[in-house]
Amino acid sequence: MPSTLSLAPNWRPRLLTRKDLPAKTLTLASFLVGKLLVHASPQGMAGGRIIETEAYPPGDAAGHGFRGETQRNAPLFLAHGHVYVYRAYGSAWMLNFSSETAGTGAGVLVRALEPLIGLDLMRARRPEAKPRDLARGPGRLAAALDIDPAVNGKPIGARGPILLADDGFKASIGRSARIGITRNVEPRWRFFERGSAFVSGPRILNA
């Protein structure tokens, strides 16, 4: 099993396993900002640096696990570090990671990436998008990385298809209220890289 992700001659980020991830929702949401996310699909690798996440911890009325486990949300109840994909607004897929111990329904939504890997592939999937908008927002991110239910329930790790890696980047993390929800709106459970042009949402939240 490889321990690094070979992306360029002098760029070999350390692959992360589930054991490297914190098993607490808020901690994981912060931890992921600045890490590399890659989808190794049959067409090739595409991904970039995670710039924005949102936490949906246990007991959160806005979370998909709030009312208990169902066939649809079952991956949220797996041990931390499993993929949960769902469709929002009838058209866009959303990429999440389970974030607690097995049996507890909670997750982290990956909201935005700075595209770094497989740019031609991402442009082909989103040909009308400006470079800044290739993966700025969770629906755009899923489209650019070709995320769909085929990866639902998969663990992150070196065997893929969803890879996380650490190249030593030190994030400057900001926090705000979450975006696009109507329940439990007050908590500052959105995490983002300060100053990044690839962060989604209104500017007033990104200071």
C-alpha positions in Angstrom: 0.0 0.0 0.0 1.6 3.3 -1.0 2.1 6.0 1.6 2.4 8.9 -0.7 0.5 10.3 -3.7 2.8 11.0 -6.6 1.5 14.1 -8.3 4.8 15.7 -9.6 8.5 14.9 -9.5 9.0 16.8 -6.2 5.5 16.7 -4.9 4.5 13.6 -3.0 1.9 14.4 -0.4 1.5 11.9 2.4 -1.7 9.8 2.0 -4.1 9.9 4.9 -5.9 6.9 6.2 -9.0 6.8 8.4 -6.7 6.4 11.4 -5.2 9.8 10.6 -8.6 11.6 10.8 -10.0 12.9 14.1 -13.3 11.1 15.1 -15.1 14.3 16.1 -17.2 16.3 13.7 -16.0 19.9 14.4 -12.4 18.8 14.7 -12.6 16.9 11.4 -14.2 19.9 9.6 -11.3 22.1 10.7 -8.7 19.4 10.1 -9.7 18.9 6.5 -9.2 22.6 5.5 -5.9 22.7 3.6 -5.7 19.0 3.0 -5.7 17.5 -0.6 -8.8 15.7 -1.9 -8.5 13.5 -5.0 -11.0 11.3 -6.9 -9.2 8.6 -8.7 -11.8 7.7 -11.3 -11.4 5.6 -14.5 -10.8 8.8 -16.4 -7.9 9.9 -14.2 -7.2 11.8 -11.1 -8.8 15.1 -10.3 -8.8 17.2 -7.2 -7.2 19.9 -5.2 -6.9 21.6 -1.8 -9.9 21.7 0.5 -10.8 25.3 1.1 -14.2 25.1 2.8 -16.1 22.6 4.9 -19.2 22.5 7.0 -19.8 20.4 10.1 -23.1 18.6 10.9 -22.4 17.1 14.4 -24.5 14.7 16.4 -27.9 16.1 17.4 -27.8 18.9 14.8 -31.3 19.6 13.5 -29.8 20.5 10.1 -28.0 17.2 9.8 -29.1 14.2 7.7 -28.6 11.9 10.7 -30.9 13.9 13.1 -33.9 11.6 12.8 -32.0 8.4 12.8 -30.5 5.9 10.4 -32.2 5.2 7.1 -31.2 3.4 3.9 -30.3 6.8 2.3 -28.2 8.2 5.1 -26.6 4.9 6.3 -23.0 5.9 5.4 -23.2 8.8 8.0 -23.6 6.1 10.7 -20.4 4.3 9.6 -17.1 5.0 11.5 -15.5 8.3 10.7 -13.8 8.6 7.3 -16.4 7.0 5.0 -17.9 8.8 2.0 -21.6 9.9 2.1 -23.0 11.3 -1.2 -26.5 12.7 -1.5 -28.4 14.7 -4.1 -29.4 18.3 -3.3 -31.8 20.6 -5.1 -32.8 17.7 -7.4 -29.6 17.9 -9.5 -26.3 18.3 -7.6 -24.4 15.7 -5.7 -22.8 16.6 -2.3 -19.6 15.0 -1.0 -19.5 14.4 2.8 -17.4 12.3 5.2 -18.8 10.5 8.2 -17.2 12.0 11.3 -18.0 10.1 14.5 -17.7 6.6 15.9 -19.8 3.9 14.2 -23.5 4.2 15.0 -23.5 8.0 15.4 -24.9 9.9 12.5 -22.8 13.0 11.7 -20.8 14.3 8.9 -18.7 17.0 7.3 -19.7 18.5 3.9 -16.8 19.5 1.6 -17.9 22.8 0.1 -15.0 24.0 -2.0 -11.7 23.1 -3.5 -8.8 25.0 -5.0 -8.3 23.0 -8.2 -4.7 21.6 -8.5 -4.8 18.1 -10.0 -6.4 17.0 -13.3 -7.3 20.5 -14.4 -8.0 19.4 -18.0 -10.3 16.7 -16.7 -12.2 19.1 -14.5 -12.5 21.7 -17.3 -13.9 19.0 -19.6 -16.5 18.1 -17.0 -17.4 21.8 -16.4 -16.6 23.4 -19.8 -18.5 26.7 -19.2 -17.0 27.4 -15.7 -14.4 30.1 -15.1 -11.2 28.7 -13.5 -12.2 30.2 -10.1 -15.6 28.4 -10.2 -14.5 24.9 -11.2 -15.0 23.6 -7.7 -16.2 26.6 -5.7 -19.4 25.3 -4.1 -20.3 21.7 -3.2 -22.4 21.0 -6.3 -19.7 22.3 -8.6 -17.0 20.4 -6.7 -18.9 17.1 -7.1 -19.3 17.8 -10.9 -15.7 18.7 -11.4 -14.5 15.6 -9.6 -17.2 13.3 -11.0 -18.6 12.4 -7.6 -21.7 10.3 -7.6 -23.3 7.4 -5.6 -20.7 5.0 -6.9 -18.4 6.2 -4.1 -21.1 6.2 -1.5 -20.1 4.3 1.7 -16.4 3.9 0.5 -13.7 4.4 3.1 -10.9 7.0 2.3 -7.5 5.4 1.9 -4.7 4.5 -0.4 -6.9 2.0 -2.4 -9.3 4.9 -3.4 -11.3 6.0 -5.1 -11.5 8.9 -2.7 -8.0 10.0 -1.4 -7.0 12.5 1.2 -3.4 13.7 1.5 -1.3 16.1 3.5 1.4 18.1 1.7 2.4 20.2 4.8 0.2 23.2 3.8 -0.7 25.3 6.9 -4.2 26.7 6.6 -5.3 30.0 8.1 -8.8 28.9 9.2 -11.8 31.2 9.5 -15.2 30.2 10.9 -18.8 31.4 10.2 -22.4 30.3 10.3 -23.3 27.6 7.7 -24.8 28.4 4.3 -28.2 27.5 2.8 -29.9 25.9 5.9 -33.0 26.9 7.8 -32.5 24.9 11.0 -29.9 25.5 13.7 -28.4 28.4 11.8 -26.6 30.2 14.6 -23.6 27.9 15.3 -20.3 28.8 13.6 -19.7 25.4 12.1 -18.4 26.4 8.6 -14.6 26.4 8.2 -12.7 28.0 5.4 -9.2 29.1 4.3 -9.0 32.9 4.9 -8.2 34.9 1.8 -8.8 32.1 -0.7 -10.4 33.2 -4.0 -12.0 29.7 -4.1 -14.2 30.0 -1.0 -17.9 30.0 -1.8 -20.6 32.0 -0.1 -21.2 35.7 0.5 -18.1 37.8 1.2 -19.5 39.0 4.5 -19.0 35.4 5.9 -15.5 35.0 4.6 -13.6 37.6 6.6 
